[in-house]
Amino acid sequence: MKITVVGAGAVGATCADNIARKELAEELVLLDIKEGFAEGKAIDMMQTATLLGFDTKIKGVTNDYSQTAGSTVAVITSGLPRKPGMTREELIGINAGIVKGVAENILKYSPDAIIIVISNPMDTMTYLALKSLGLPKNRIIGMGGTLDSARFKYYLSVALNCNSNDLQGFVIGGHGDTTMIPLTRYATYQSLPVSELLDEATLAKVAADTMVGGATLTGLLGTSAWYAPGAAGAALVEAIVRDEKKLFTCCVALEGEYGQSDICLGVPVIVGKNGWEKIIDYKLNEAEQASFNKSADAVRNMNNVLAE
Ligand code: NAI
């Protein structure tokens, strides 16, 4: 099995590192446009193989897509990251050209690959991939809600002072500070609704912290985060290559589900060897559905920028 990660920057390299440590493939190709950069990252990571005890061969290449031939999954992280004060939306123009070109090159050599889009603004980049590549919808997965849900569980674990692995919780909608919707009503700790364990104000703060979780880190780091985004990308790769049929929030094509069509948005899906395999229909109440519709409007406005 071969996996390709495009973009050897902070997120791509971390994703590749996680994939290698988990031995999700025999071969991992890390590709970047910057001369020698992916090669350097790959050699550095390969020099951890005997220390960490993994057997995945990581190969770094500069823009040579022939080396990616026969990949089962390709993760696209190429593009510019956010700078402090920048919104994900401001990245549209630059990253659209990069993501489209990269995806076309990947498919030229790996026509059956499942594509995971991470580059921002991710919802719009996923929609662009869906519209421009002509692939079956299940093979195009946007990674955003997987990360936002992990952040939601982190903030819940802090509020509850508990092990985050005992938490269930999902963030749906767009992957933007104002478009994501932490589904507090469905979040549980050891099967108990968190709404029974935390007061309303604390729960509202958890949701608010989750929504600005990315911006908080951008403020602290001077650029966007990479450990959790990279791990989230690798978790989706793992679910595909191990056919886990596991539940994640992913950005996928909606055709009437959750009341929306002709858009890619974050909803709970089962991920397995065919990509995203099934949308899980959490029943939304009126307020949640209104937030979801508002989120869809905002993402649709961004998608319209693509046509301009
Ligand atoms: P980075 O700047 O560290 O890495 C990006 C890499 O892409 C660079 O090494 C650059 O040389 C490469 N690149 C640019 N154009 C390319 C092309 N045409 N072909 C191949 N490689 C190319 O950025 P970072 O932090 O890794 O972020 C990458 C992207 O992921 C950004 O768009 C960022 O906003 C997004 N992101 C998305 C998240 C999500 O949850 N969906 C979370 C965090 C970041």
py3Dmol code that shows the C-alpha trace and the ligand (Angstrom):
import py3Dmol

protein = """\
ATOM      1  CA  MET A   1       0.000   0.000   0.000  1.00  0.00           C
ATOM      2  CA  LYS A   2       1.193   3.491  -0.890  1.00  0.00           C
ATOM      3  CA  ILE A   3       0.009   6.805   0.546  1.00  0.00           C
ATOM      4  CA  THR A   4       0.872  10.280  -0.697  1.00  0.00           C
ATOM      5  CA  VAL A   5       0.934  13.472   1.323  1.00  0.00           C
ATOM      6  CA  VAL A   6       1.230  16.668  -0.700  1.00  0.00           C
ATOM      7  CA  GLY A   7       2.734  19.635   1.130  1.00  0.00           C
ATOM      8  CA  ALA A   8       5.681  18.871   3.381  1.00  0.00           C
ATOM      9  CA  GLY A   9       5.012  21.875   5.597  1.00  0.00           C
ATOM     10  CA  ALA A  10       3.888  21.802   9.205  1.00  0.00           C
ATOM     11  CA  VAL A  11       0.603  19.919   8.704  1.00  0.00           C
ATOM     12  CA  GLY A  12       1.737  17.626   5.878  1.00  0.00           C
ATOM     13  CA  ALA A  13       4.932  16.537   7.633  1.00  0.00           C
ATOM     14  CA  THR A  14       3.087  15.897  10.904  1.00  0.00           C
ATOM     15  CA  CYS A  15       0.448  13.897   9.051  1.00  0.00           C
ATOM     16  CA  ALA A  16       3.172  11.882   7.298  1.00  0.00           C
ATOM     17  CA  ASP A  17       4.971  11.320  10.618  1.00  0.00           C
ATOM     18  CA  ASN A  18       1.774   9.925  12.190  1.00  0.00           C
ATOM     19  CA  ILE A  19       1.085   7.704   9.176  1.00  0.00           C
ATOM     20  CA  ALA A  20       4.619   6.296   9.343  1.00  0.00           C
ATOM     21  CA  ARG A  21       4.571   5.733  13.120  1.00  0.00           C
ATOM     22  CA  LYS A  22       1.300   3.844  12.778  1.00  0.00           C
ATOM     23  CA  GLU A  23       2.693   1.869   9.810  1.00  0.00           C
ATOM     24  CA  LEU A  24      -0.415   2.537   7.760  1.00  0.00           C
ATOM     25  CA  ALA A  25       1.461   1.844   4.508  1.00  0.00           C
ATOM     26  CA  GLU A  26       4.616   0.207   3.218  1.00  0.00           C
ATOM     27  CA  GLU A  27       5.431   3.347   1.265  1.00  0.00           C
ATOM     28  CA  LEU A  28       4.690   6.997   1.956  1.00  0.00           C
ATOM     29  CA  VAL A  29       5.486   9.689  -0.595  1.00  0.00           C
ATOM     30  CA  LEU A  30       5.844  13.235   0.690  1.00  0.00           C
ATOM     31  CA  LEU A  31       5.711  15.789  -2.116  1.00  0.00           C
ATOM     32  CA  ASP A  32       6.359  19.523  -2.058  1.00  0.00           C
ATOM     33  CA  ILE A  33       6.974  22.195  -4.665  1.00  0.00           C
ATOM     34  CA  LYS A  34       9.886  23.684  -2.718  1.00  0.00           C
ATOM     35  CA  GLU A  35      13.140  22.174  -4.022  1.00  0.00           C
ATOM     36  CA  GLY A  36      14.608  19.607  -1.630  1.00  0.00           C
ATOM     37  CA  PHE A  37      12.165  20.369   1.181  1.00  0.00           C
ATOM     38  CA  ALA A  38      10.163  17.123   1.117  1.00  0.00           C
ATOM     39  CA  GLU A  39      13.381  15.154   0.613  1.00  0.00           C
ATOM     40  CA  GLY A  40      14.840  16.744   3.745  1.00  0.00           C
ATOM     41  CA  LYS A  41      11.731  16.102   5.827  1.00  0.00           C
ATOM     42  CA  ALA A  42      11.548  12.496   4.595  1.00  0.00           C
ATOM     43  CA  ILE A  43      15.192  11.771   5.457  1.00  0.00           C
ATOM     44  CA  ASP A  44      14.760  13.366   8.903  1.00  0.00           C
ATOM     45  CA  MET A  45      11.669  11.207   9.540  1.00  0.00           C
ATOM     46  CA  MET A  46      13.344   8.057   8.209  1.00  0.00           C
ATOM     47  CA  GLN A  47      16.146   8.631  10.706  1.00  0.00           C
ATOM     48  CA  THR A  48      13.556   8.172  13.471  1.00  0.00           C
ATOM     49  CA  ALA A  49      12.555   4.735  12.123  1.00  0.00           C
ATOM     50  CA  THR A  50      15.022   2.749  14.242  1.00  0.00           C
ATOM     51  CA  LEU A  51      14.300   4.922  17.286  1.00  0.00           C
ATOM     52  CA  LEU A  52      10.536   4.582  16.999  1.00  0.00           C
ATOM     53  CA  GLY A  53      10.510   1.125  15.439  1.00  0.00           C
ATOM     54  CA  PHE A  54       8.432   1.665  12.315  1.00  0.00           C
ATOM     55  CA  ASP A  55       8.855   0.079   8.931  1.00  0.00           C
ATOM     56  CA  THR A  56       7.171   2.550   6.551  1.00  0.00           C
ATOM     57  CA  LYS A  57       9.502   3.821   3.813  1.00  0.00           C
ATOM     58  CA  ILE A  58       9.123   7.583   3.469  1.00  0.00           C
ATOM     59  CA  LYS A  59      10.267   9.119   0.216  1.00  0.00           C
ATOM     60  CA  GLY A  60      10.441  12.868  -0.312  1.00  0.00           C
ATOM     61  CA  VAL A  61      10.065  14.293  -3.830  1.00  0.00           C
ATOM     62  CA  THR A  62      10.025  17.744  -5.406  1.00  0.00           C
ATOM     63  CA  ASN A  63       6.942  18.015  -7.603  1.00  0.00           C
ATOM     64  CA  ASP A  64       7.520  14.624  -9.309  1.00  0.00           C
ATOM     65  CA  TYR A  65       4.051  13.090  -9.344  1.00  0.00           C
ATOM     66  CA  SER A  66       5.194   9.951 -11.180  1.00  0.00           C
ATOM     67  CA  GLN A  67       6.628   8.877  -7.801  1.00  0.00           C
ATOM     68  CA  THR A  68       3.132   8.960  -6.282  1.00  0.00           C
ATOM     69  CA  ALA A  69       1.736   6.434  -8.800  1.00  0.00           C
ATOM     70  CA  GLY A  70      -0.584   3.806  -7.359  1.00  0.00           C
ATOM     71  CA  SER A  71      -1.449   5.639  -4.131  1.00  0.00           C
ATOM     72  CA  THR A  72      -4.529   4.416  -2.289  1.00  0.00           C
ATOM     73  CA  VAL A  73      -5.014   7.703  -0.431  1.00  0.00           C
ATOM     74  CA  ALA A  74      -3.666  11.184  -1.126  1.00  0.00           C
ATOM     75  CA  VAL A  75      -3.752  13.900   1.524  1.00  0.00           C
ATOM     76  CA  ILE A  76      -3.593  17.473   0.219  1.00  0.00           C
ATOM     77  CA  THR A  77      -2.079  19.959   2.647  1.00  0.00           C
ATOM     78  CA  SER A  78      -0.362  22.198   0.097  1.00  0.00           C
ATOM     79  CA  GLY A  79      -1.177  25.861   0.251  1.00  0.00           C
ATOM     80  CA  LEU A  80      -0.700  28.859   2.451  1.00  0.00           C
ATOM     81  CA  PRO A  81      -1.589  28.675   6.146  1.00  0.00           C
ATOM     82  CA  ARG A  82      -3.310  31.481   8.068  1.00  0.00           C
ATOM     83  CA  LYS A  83      -1.290  34.301   9.581  1.00  0.00           C
ATOM     84  CA  PRO A  84      -2.521  36.018  12.756  1.00  0.00           C
ATOM     85  CA  GLY A  85      -5.612  38.105  12.029  1.00  0.00           C
ATOM     86  CA  MET A  86      -6.245  36.322   8.731  1.00  0.00           C
ATOM     87  CA  THR A  87      -9.452  34.365   8.143  1.00  0.00           C
ATOM     88  CA  ARG A  88      -9.492  31.004   6.377  1.00  0.00           C
ATOM     89  CA  GLU A  89     -11.653  32.686   3.703  1.00  0.00           C
ATOM     90  CA  GLU A  90      -8.842  35.042   2.725  1.00  0.00           C
ATOM     91  CA  LEU A  91      -6.860  32.057   1.471  1.00  0.00           C
ATOM     92  CA  ILE A  92      -9.384  31.094  -1.238  1.00  0.00           C
ATOM     93  CA  GLY A  93      -7.793  32.565  -4.368  1.00  0.00           C
ATOM     94  CA  ILE A  94      -4.266  31.344  -3.728  1.00  0.00           C
ATOM     95  CA  ASN A  95      -5.124  27.916  -2.431  1.00  0.00           C
ATOM     96  CA  ALA A  96      -7.810  27.124  -5.055  1.00  0.00           C
ATOM     97  CA  GLY A  97      -5.225  27.114  -7.850  1.00  0.00           C
ATOM     98  CA  ILE A  98      -2.831  25.015  -5.775  1.00  0.00           C
ATOM     99  CA  VAL A  99      -5.407  22.417  -4.660  1.00  0.00           C
ATOM    100  CA  LYS A 100      -6.923  21.940  -8.132  1.00  0.00           C
ATOM    101  CA  GLY A 101      -3.523  21.514  -9.797  1.00  0.00           C
ATOM    102  CA  VAL A 102      -2.288  19.119  -7.118  1.00  0.00           C
ATOM    103  CA  ALA A 103      -5.430  16.960  -7.209  1.00  0.00           C
ATOM    104  CA  GLU A 104      -5.299  16.670 -11.006  1.00  0.00           C
ATOM    105  CA  ASN A 105      -1.666  15.595 -10.877  1.00  0.00           C
ATOM    106  CA  ILE A 106      -2.431  13.007  -8.191  1.00  0.00           C
ATOM    107  CA  LEU A 107      -5.268  11.482 -10.199  1.00  0.00           C
ATOM    108  CA  LYS A 108      -3.133  11.321 -13.344  1.00  0.00           C
ATOM    109  CA  TYR A 109      -0.941   8.740 -11.583  1.00  0.00           C
ATOM    110  CA  SER A 110      -3.402   7.318  -9.028  1.00  0.00           C
ATOM    111  CA  PRO A 111      -6.817   7.334 -10.719  1.00  0.00           C
ATOM    112  CA  ASP A 112      -8.396   5.307  -7.899  1.00  0.00           C
ATOM    113  CA  ALA A 113      -7.066   7.379  -5.007  1.00  0.00           C
ATOM    114  CA  ILE A 114      -9.268   8.651  -2.219  1.00  0.00           C
ATOM    115  CA  ILE A 115      -8.562  12.355  -1.764  1.00  0.00           C
ATOM    116  CA  ILE A 116      -8.422  13.994   1.665  1.00  0.00           C
ATOM    117  CA  VAL A 117      -8.443  17.789   1.458  1.00  0.00           C
ATOM    118  CA  ILE A 118      -6.917  19.727   4.361  1.00  0.00           C
ATOM    119  CA  SER A 119      -5.884  23.021   2.697  1.00  0.00           C
ATOM    120  CA  ASN A 120      -8.011  26.011   3.735  1.00  0.00           C
ATOM    121  CA  PRO A 121     -10.617  27.279   3.330  1.00  0.00           C
ATOM    122  CA  MET A 122     -11.240  23.557   3.520  1.00  0.00           C
ATOM    123  CA  ASP A 123     -15.023  23.456   2.859  1.00  0.00           C
ATOM    124  CA  THR A 124     -14.561  25.447  -0.337  1.00  0.00           C
ATOM    125  CA  MET A 125     -11.450  23.506  -1.386  1.00  0.00           C
ATOM    126  CA  THR A 126     -13.382  20.243  -0.920  1.00  0.00           C
ATOM    127  CA  TYR A 127     -16.259  21.593  -3.014  1.00  0.00           C
ATOM    128  CA  LEU A 128     -13.758  22.681  -5.669  1.00  0.00           C
ATOM    129  CA  ALA A 129     -12.297  19.154  -5.720  1.00  0.00           C
ATOM    130  CA  LEU A 130     -15.783  17.645  -5.967  1.00  0.00           C
ATOM    131  CA  LYS A 131     -16.799  19.897  -8.855  1.00  0.00           C
ATOM    132  CA  SER A 132     -13.565  19.877 -10.826  1.00  0.00           C
ATOM    133  CA  LEU A 133     -12.321  16.287 -10.559  1.00  0.00           C
ATOM    134  CA  GLY A 134     -15.434  14.333 -11.552  1.00  0.00           C
ATOM    135  CA  LEU A 135     -14.803  11.624  -8.942  1.00  0.00           C
ATOM    136  CA  PRO A 136     -17.499   9.672  -7.107  1.00  0.00           C
ATOM    137  CA  LYS A 137     -18.464  11.849  -4.121  1.00  0.00           C
ATOM    138  CA  ASN A 138     -17.381   9.227  -1.555  1.00  0.00           C
ATOM    139  CA  ARG A 139     -13.759   9.582  -2.625  1.00  0.00           C
ATOM    140  CA  ILE A 140     -13.535  13.254  -1.656  1.00  0.00           C
ATOM    141  CA  ILE A 141     -13.220  13.947   2.052  1.00  0.00           C
ATOM    142  CA  GLY A 142     -12.552  17.311   3.661  1.00  0.00           C
ATOM    143  CA  MET A 143     -10.772  17.252   7.024  1.00  0.00           C
ATOM    144  CA  GLY A 144     -11.957  19.952   9.399  1.00  0.00           C
ATOM    145  CA  GLY A 145     -14.698  18.637  11.657  1.00  0.00           C
ATOM    146  CA  THR A 146     -12.407  15.796  12.738  1.00  0.00           C
ATOM    147  CA  LEU A 147     -10.029  18.400  14.131  1.00  0.00           C
ATOM    148  CA  ASP A 148     -12.774  20.657  15.502  1.00  0.00           C
ATOM    149  CA  SER A 149     -14.358  17.671  17.267  1.00  0.00           C
ATOM    150  CA  ALA A 150     -11.000  16.778  18.830  1.00  0.00           C
ATOM    151  CA  ARG A 151     -10.695  20.372  20.051  1.00  0.00           C
ATOM    152  CA  PHE A 152     -14.258  20.231  21.400  1.00  0.00           C
ATOM    153  CA  LYS A 153     -13.386  17.105  23.393  1.00  0.00           C
ATOM    154  CA  TYR A 154     -10.204  18.769  24.636  1.00  0.00           C
ATOM    155  CA  TYR A 155     -12.125  21.762  26.025  1.00  0.00           C
ATOM    156  CA  LEU A 156     -14.785  19.445  27.453  1.00  0.00           C
ATOM    157  CA  SER A 157     -12.089  17.368  29.171  1.00  0.00           C
ATOM    158  CA  VAL A 158     -10.647  20.529  30.734  1.00  0.00           C
ATOM    159  CA  ALA A 159     -14.086  21.648  31.970  1.00  0.00           C
ATOM    160  CA  LEU A 160     -14.902  18.182  33.327  1.00  0.00           C
ATOM    161  CA  ASN A 161     -11.347  17.444  34.462  1.00  0.00           C
ATOM    162  CA  CYS A 162     -11.628  14.051  32.821  1.00  0.00           C
ATOM    163  CA  ASN A 163      -9.894  11.818  30.300  1.00  0.00           C
ATOM    164  CA  SER A 164     -10.863  13.075  26.842  1.00  0.00           C
ATOM    165  CA  ASN A 165     -10.945   9.485  25.577  1.00  0.00           C
ATOM    166  CA  ASP A 166     -14.091   8.933  27.650  1.00  0.00           C
ATOM    167  CA  LEU A 167     -15.855  11.707  25.749  1.00  0.00           C
ATOM    168  CA  GLN A 168     -17.992  11.601  22.648  1.00  0.00           C
ATOM    169  CA  GLY A 169     -18.679  14.855  20.860  1.00  0.00           C
ATOM    170  CA  PHE A 170     -19.060  16.206  17.368  1.00  0.00           C
ATOM    171  CA  VAL A 171     -18.699  19.555  15.685  1.00  0.00           C
ATOM    172  CA  ILE A 172     -20.666  19.879  12.462  1.00  0.00           C
ATOM    173  CA  GLY A 173     -21.114  22.603   9.832  1.00  0.00           C
ATOM    174  CA  GLY A 174     -18.362  24.643   8.229  1.00  0.00           C
ATOM    175  CA  HIS A 175     -14.726  24.654   9.336  1.00  0.00           C
ATOM    176  CA  GLY A 176     -14.711  28.354  10.207  1.00  0.00           C
ATOM    177  CA  ASP A 177     -14.685  30.247  13.494  1.00  0.00           C
ATOM    178  CA  THR A 178     -18.269  31.370  12.962  1.00  0.00           C
ATOM    179  CA  THR A 179     -19.588  28.500  10.856  1.00  0.00           C
ATOM    180  CA  MET A 180     -18.803  25.452  13.010  1.00  0.00           C
ATOM    181  CA  ILE A 181     -21.436  24.071  15.370  1.00  0.00           C
ATOM    182  CA  PRO A 182     -20.304  22.145  18.466  1.00  0.00           C
ATOM    183  CA  LEU A 183     -23.233  19.793  19.068  1.00  0.00           C
ATOM    184  CA  THR A 184     -23.288  20.136  22.840  1.00  0.00           C
ATOM    185  CA  ARG A 185     -26.673  18.400  23.070  1.00  0.00           C
ATOM    186  CA  TYR A 186     -25.195  15.167  21.725  1.00  0.00           C
ATOM    187  CA  ALA A 187     -21.907  15.274  23.665  1.00  0.00           C
ATOM    188  CA  THR A 188     -21.485  12.600  26.319  1.00  0.00           C
ATOM    189  CA  TYR A 189     -19.031  11.625  29.052  1.00  0.00           C
ATOM    190  CA  GLN A 190     -19.087   7.919  29.895  1.00  0.00           C
ATOM    191  CA  SER A 191     -22.481   7.798  28.140  1.00  0.00           C
ATOM    192  CA  LEU A 192     -23.948  10.650  30.253  1.00  0.00           C
ATOM    193  CA  PRO A 193     -24.993  13.849  28.435  1.00  0.00           C
ATOM    194  CA  VAL A 194     -22.452  16.552  29.304  1.00  0.00           C
ATOM    195  CA  SER A 195     -25.392  18.962  29.627  1.00  0.00           C
ATOM    196  CA  GLU A 196     -26.221  17.085  32.855  1.00  0.00           C
ATOM    197  CA  LEU A 197     -22.652  17.481  34.146  1.00  0.00           C
ATOM    198  CA  LEU A 198     -21.821  21.085  33.255  1.00  0.00           C
ATOM    199  CA  ASP A 199     -23.853  24.235  33.815  1.00  0.00           C
ATOM    200  CA  GLU A 200     -25.109  26.213  30.844  1.00  0.00           C
ATOM    201  CA  ALA A 201     -22.472  28.970  31.096  1.00  0.00           C
ATOM    202  CA  THR A 202     -19.582  26.464  31.201  1.00  0.00           C
ATOM    203  CA  LEU A 203     -21.003  24.553  28.268  1.00  0.00           C
ATOM    204  CA  ALA A 204     -21.401  27.791  26.304  1.00  0.00           C
ATOM    205  CA  LYS A 205     -17.769  28.659  27.059  1.00  0.00           C
ATOM    206  CA  VAL A 206     -16.610  25.219  25.895  1.00  0.00           C
ATOM    207  CA  ALA A 207     -18.485  25.759  22.618  1.00  0.00           C
ATOM    208  CA  ALA A 208     -17.083  29.283  22.211  1.00  0.00           C
ATOM    209  CA  ASP A 209     -13.505  28.145  22.956  1.00  0.00           C
ATOM    210  CA  THR A 210     -13.897  25.329  20.431  1.00  0.00           C
ATOM    211  CA  MET A 211     -15.060  27.709  17.724  1.00  0.00           C
ATOM    212  CA  VAL A 212     -12.025  29.960  18.117  1.00  0.00           C
ATOM    213  CA  GLY A 213      -9.736  27.013  18.891  1.00  0.00           C
ATOM    214  CA  GLY A 214      -7.757  27.468  15.666  1.00  0.00           C
ATOM    215  CA  ALA A 215      -7.508  31.265  16.019  1.00  0.00           C
ATOM    216  CA  THR A 216      -6.332  30.905  19.633  1.00  0.00           C
ATOM    217  CA  LEU A 217      -3.433  28.766  18.454  1.00  0.00           C
ATOM    218  CA  THR A 218      -2.675  31.046  15.508  1.00  0.00           C
ATOM    219  CA  GLY A 219      -2.407  33.900  18.025  1.00  0.00           C
ATOM    220  CA  LEU A 220      -0.048  31.909  20.249  1.00  0.00           C
ATOM    221  CA  LEU A 221       2.064  30.338  17.519  1.00  0.00           C
ATOM    222  CA  GLY A 222       2.142  33.079  14.899  1.00  0.00           C
ATOM    223  CA  THR A 223       0.890  30.551  12.340  1.00  0.00           C
ATOM    224  CA  SER A 224      -1.808  27.885  12.329  1.00  0.00           C
ATOM    225  CA  ALA A 225      -1.536  24.650  14.299  1.00  0.00           C
ATOM    226  CA  TRP A 226      -0.074  21.384  13.016  1.00  0.00           C
ATOM    227  CA  TYR A 227       0.017  18.589  15.618  1.00  0.00           C
ATOM    228  CA  ALA A 228      -3.747  18.045  15.882  1.00  0.00           C
ATOM    229  CA  PRO A 229      -4.450  18.841  12.195  1.00  0.00           C
ATOM    230  CA  GLY A 230      -1.760  16.352  11.125  1.00  0.00           C
ATOM    231  CA  ALA A 231      -3.037  13.709  13.548  1.00  0.00           C
ATOM    232  CA  ALA A 232      -6.612  14.267  12.360  1.00  0.00           C
ATOM    233  CA  GLY A 233      -5.547  13.735   8.747  1.00  0.00           C
ATOM    234  CA  ALA A 234      -3.713  10.539   9.718  1.00  0.00           C
ATOM    235  CA  ALA A 235      -6.757   9.285  11.681  1.00  0.00           C
ATOM    236  CA  LEU A 236      -8.839   9.519   8.494  1.00  0.00           C
ATOM    237  CA  VAL A 237      -6.131   7.729   6.501  1.00  0.00           C
ATOM    238  CA  GLU A 238      -6.101   5.015   9.159  1.00  0.00           C
ATOM    239  CA  ALA A 239      -9.885   4.597   9.005  1.00  0.00           C
ATOM    240  CA  ILE A 240      -9.643   4.154   5.222  1.00  0.00           C
ATOM    241  CA  VAL A 241      -6.675   1.794   4.997  1.00  0.00           C
ATOM    242  CA  ARG A 242      -7.838  -0.330   7.949  1.00  0.00           C
ATOM    243  CA  ASP A 243     -11.475  -0.161   6.785  1.00  0.00           C
ATOM    244  CA  GLU A 244     -12.464   0.863  10.301  1.00  0.00           C
ATOM    245  CA  LYS A 245     -16.041   2.028   9.506  1.00  0.00           C
ATOM    246  CA  LYS A 246     -15.463   4.639  12.203  1.00  0.00           C
ATOM    247  CA  LEU A 247     -17.528   7.747  12.884  1.00  0.00           C
ATOM    248  CA  PHE A 248     -15.919  11.125  12.171  1.00  0.00           C
ATOM    249  CA  THR A 249     -17.192  14.542  11.241  1.00  0.00           C
ATOM    250  CA  CYS A 250     -15.983  15.117   7.691  1.00  0.00           C
ATOM    251  CA  CYS A 251     -16.735  17.651   5.023  1.00  0.00           C
ATOM    252  CA  VAL A 252     -18.643  15.749   2.331  1.00  0.00           C
ATOM    253  CA  ALA A 253     -21.026  16.388  -0.552  1.00  0.00           C
ATOM    254  CA  LEU A 254     -24.592  16.855   0.655  1.00  0.00           C
ATOM    255  CA  GLU A 255     -27.506  15.946  -1.582  1.00  0.00           C
ATOM    256  CA  GLY A 256     -30.434  16.824   0.623  1.00  0.00           C
ATOM    257  CA  GLU A 257     -28.982  15.426   3.866  1.00  0.00           C
ATOM    258  CA  TYR A 258     -29.260  17.877   6.755  1.00  0.00           C
ATOM    259  CA  GLY A 259     -31.499  19.958   4.481  1.00  0.00           C
ATOM    260  CA  GLN A 260     -28.669  21.052   2.162  1.00  0.00           C
ATOM    261  CA  SER A 261     -27.594  20.326  -1.415  1.00  0.00           C
ATOM    262  CA  ASP A 262     -24.823  21.303  -3.826  1.00  0.00           C
ATOM    263  CA  ILE A 263     -22.399  21.995  -1.021  1.00  0.00           C
ATOM    264  CA  CYS A 264     -19.669  20.221   0.986  1.00  0.00           C
ATOM    265  CA  LEU A 265     -20.110  20.626   4.741  1.00  0.00           C
ATOM    266  CA  GLY A 266     -19.115  18.847   7.940  1.00  0.00           C
ATOM    267  CA  VAL A 267     -21.499  16.092   9.025  1.00  0.00           C
ATOM    268  CA  PRO A 268     -21.007  12.810  10.902  1.00  0.00           C
ATOM    269  CA  VAL A 269     -19.974  10.074   8.455  1.00  0.00           C
ATOM    270  CA  ILE A 270     -18.688   6.523   8.566  1.00  0.00           C
ATOM    271  CA  VAL A 271     -15.192   6.272   7.076  1.00  0.00           C
ATOM    272  CA  GLY A 272     -13.867   3.022   5.638  1.00  0.00           C
ATOM    273  CA  LYS A 273     -12.090   1.572   2.622  1.00  0.00           C
ATOM    274  CA  ASN A 274     -14.439   3.298   0.155  1.00  0.00           C
ATOM    275  CA  GLY A 275     -13.816   6.743   1.613  1.00  0.00           C
ATOM    276  CA  TRP A 276     -16.798   8.251   3.431  1.00  0.00           C
ATOM    277  CA  GLU A 277     -19.396   5.532   3.198  1.00  0.00           C
ATOM    278  CA  LYS A 278     -22.522   6.786   4.907  1.00  0.00           C
ATOM    279  CA  ILE A 279     -23.879  10.004   6.417  1.00  0.00           C
ATOM    280  CA  ILE A 280     -25.278   9.591   9.928  1.00  0.00           C
ATOM    281  CA  ASP A 281     -28.431  11.603  10.402  1.00  0.00           C
ATOM    282  CA  TYR A 282     -28.320  13.178  13.878  1.00  0.00           C
ATOM    283  CA  LYS A 283     -31.721  14.741  14.364  1.00  0.00           C
ATOM    284  CA  LEU A 284     -31.143  18.468  14.747  1.00  0.00           C
ATOM    285  CA  ASN A 285     -33.533  20.637  16.727  1.00  0.00           C
ATOM    286  CA  GLU A 286     -34.798  23.907  15.281  1.00  0.00           C
ATOM    287  CA  ALA A 287     -31.954  26.057  16.649  1.00  0.00           C
ATOM    288  CA  GLU A 288     -29.269  23.584  15.507  1.00  0.00           C
ATOM    289  CA  GLN A 289     -30.818  23.329  12.031  1.00  0.00           C
ATOM    290  CA  ALA A 290     -30.961  27.137  11.821  1.00  0.00           C
ATOM    291  CA  SER A 291     -27.239  27.312  12.718  1.00  0.00           C
ATOM    292  CA  PHE A 292     -26.470  24.622  10.152  1.00  0.00           C
ATOM    293  CA  ASN A 293     -28.368  26.541   7.453  1.00  0.00           C
ATOM    294  CA  LYS A 294     -26.542  29.747   8.397  1.00  0.00           C
ATOM    295  CA  SER A 295     -23.237  27.888   8.187  1.00  0.00           C
ATOM    296  CA  ALA A 296     -24.212  26.569   4.740  1.00  0.00           C
ATOM    297  CA  ASP A 297     -25.040  30.120   3.573  1.00  0.00           C
ATOM    298  CA  ALA A 298     -21.610  31.362   4.675  1.00  0.00           C
ATOM    299  CA  VAL A 299     -19.801  28.462   2.963  1.00  0.00           C
ATOM    300  CA  ARG A 300     -21.910  28.922  -0.186  1.00  0.00           C
ATOM    301  CA  ASN A 301     -20.829  32.578  -0.285  1.00  0.00           C
ATOM    302  CA  MET A 302     -17.207  31.435  -0.166  1.00  0.00           C
ATOM    303  CA  ASN A 303     -17.857  28.834  -2.868  1.00  0.00           C
ATOM    304  CA  ASN A 304     -19.273  31.606  -5.054  1.00  0.00           C
ATOM    305  CA  VAL A 305     -15.900  33.367  -4.876  1.00  0.00           C
ATOM    306  CA  LEU A 306     -14.515  30.419  -6.894  1.00  0.00           C
ATOM    307  CA  ALA A 307     -16.768  31.317  -9.822  1.00  0.00           C
ATOM    308  CA  GLU A 308     -15.685  34.979  -9.847  1.00  0.00           C
TER     309      GLU A 308
END
"""
ligand_1 = """\
44
NAI
P 2.998 25.293 5.516
O 3.276 26.601 4.863
O 3.839 24.859 6.652
O 3.087 24.142 4.399
C 2.489 24.243 3.160
C 3.405 23.563 2.159
O 2.735 23.506 0.896
C 4.730 24.310 1.933
O 5.820 23.456 2.241
C 4.681 24.685 0.465
O 5.951 24.666 -0.164
C 3.762 23.613 -0.094
N 3.157 23.963 -1.373
C 2.655 25.159 -1.780
N 2.205 25.056 -3.043
C 2.413 23.781 -3.442
C 2.144 23.062 -4.630
N 1.586 23.645 -5.677
N 2.499 21.766 -4.672
C 3.078 21.154 -3.623
N 3.346 21.773 -2.459
C 3.029 23.074 -2.380
O 1.446 25.290 5.908
P 0.715 24.304 6.940
O 0.715 24.901 8.270
O 1.240 22.940 6.733
O -0.797 24.392 6.400
C -1.134 23.830 5.152
C -2.591 24.120 4.795
O -3.446 23.426 5.712
C -2.987 25.592 4.892
O -3.870 25.927 3.849
C -3.691 25.679 6.231
O -4.571 26.765 6.315
C -4.406 24.359 6.231
N -4.853 23.868 7.534
C -6.061 23.239 7.559
C -6.548 22.696 8.714
C -7.866 21.971 8.688
O -8.370 21.596 9.751
N -8.464 21.727 7.544
C -5.810 22.837 9.977
C -4.520 23.475 9.844
C -4.077 23.974 8.651
"""
view = py3Dmol.view(width=600, height=400)
view.addModel(protein, "pdb")
view.setStyle({"model": 0}, {"cartoon": {"style": "trace"}})
view.addModel(ligand_1, "xyz")
view.setStyle({"model": 1}, {"stick": {}})
view.zoomTo()
view.show()
